[in-house]
């Protein structure tokens, strides 16, 4: 019968990589995940969860972590901070997970971080929470170093979208945004950047999630006669709001946030209304590591990994597992202290997949350094647990999501420098 290994001193001394007794091969290490599987994020939440499961399955195929099988425990936060906190408490206090992956929404991630994972000294790695408040919290010492995320913050997104708006010739833009840390910060970044580039924002209208209608918000946003709309929303709510925007005569010159890059959103709105739309999402560098993930995903699910959070969730899980392997034990502090050791430096490069993870385990056992290059490409966490990365610009053509353009890290950095002058 399998058993969970508790974070005890005895276990910590006995479970070092390569030193696991044969009798302990039936051990099991829990890795927790809190994601929005239902609610306004349901269109993308399940696939993001599948990306975490894929990393765990591949690591188990390679032999598990320090000789133990990894158990991936996914909990649904339903888009609610309270539900998310309760789910995280269960993972940490009952399941004894030393790592929590998630959440998707910044407004759910933050209370989990401050009230559950940091006090328990458990590592939390988010695939998808981009609000800059986490950076400031880390800077102020509020995360204890237990916080990481595998996607960039909102600010670069706002800068890139402002540049796209200027290139397309938009002069007067209305913003409708979800009333959350994510929506507020991205709207603020875009507004400041677009105005710096000479444009005007006619209004910034927040909305609360899971309403039956957003007519009041749409009518407010239409004031000032905007020539375009920047919609910062999650798929279900965003589709409702956009249908109403169009029905009230709003412009089809549309800018869309990364969380709307979902087939369900396109289908719900109607692809014929999105031919002028352009959205943003986090992108991946080109190379063998990205190809390895893309091929594995396509082989398992029969389609390309298109959609937000897939690559970044896989990397969140892989980084946690490799750091745990390096640490030799499922202890939050030890995992925290080894995350940068397996992602930076001159170690031998490790790619996603069972072969890469098996190679990593062998090198770690031999006392050699490794450097993980993941589904998003090379990963480097700054002192606040943040990363930088490229972006892709997406649109809708022939009824399907398409990639219109890509912004590499240098292009993004140059745009930010221009805005900051």
Secondary structure, DSSP 8 states (H G I E B T S, - for coil): --EE----HHHHHH--TT---GGGGGEEEEEEEEE--SGGGHHHHHHHHHHHHHHHHHHHHTT-BTTBEEEEEEEE-TT-HHHHHHHHHIIIIIS--SEEEE-SSHHHHHHHIIIIIHHHT-EEEESS---THHHHHHHTT-STT-EEESS--HHHHHHHHHHHHHHTT--EEEEEEESSHHHHHHHHHHHHHHHHTT-EEEEEEEE-TT-S--HHHHHHHHTT--SEEEEE--HHHHHHHHHHHHHTT--S-EEE-GGG--HHHHHHH-GGG-TT-EEEEE----SHHHHHHHHHHHHHHSS---STTHHHHHHHHHHHHHHHHHHTS--HHHHHHHHGGGTSSS-EEE-SSHHHHHHHHHHHHTT--EEEEETTEE----TTS-----EEEEEEETTEEEEEEEE-HHHHHHHHHHHH-
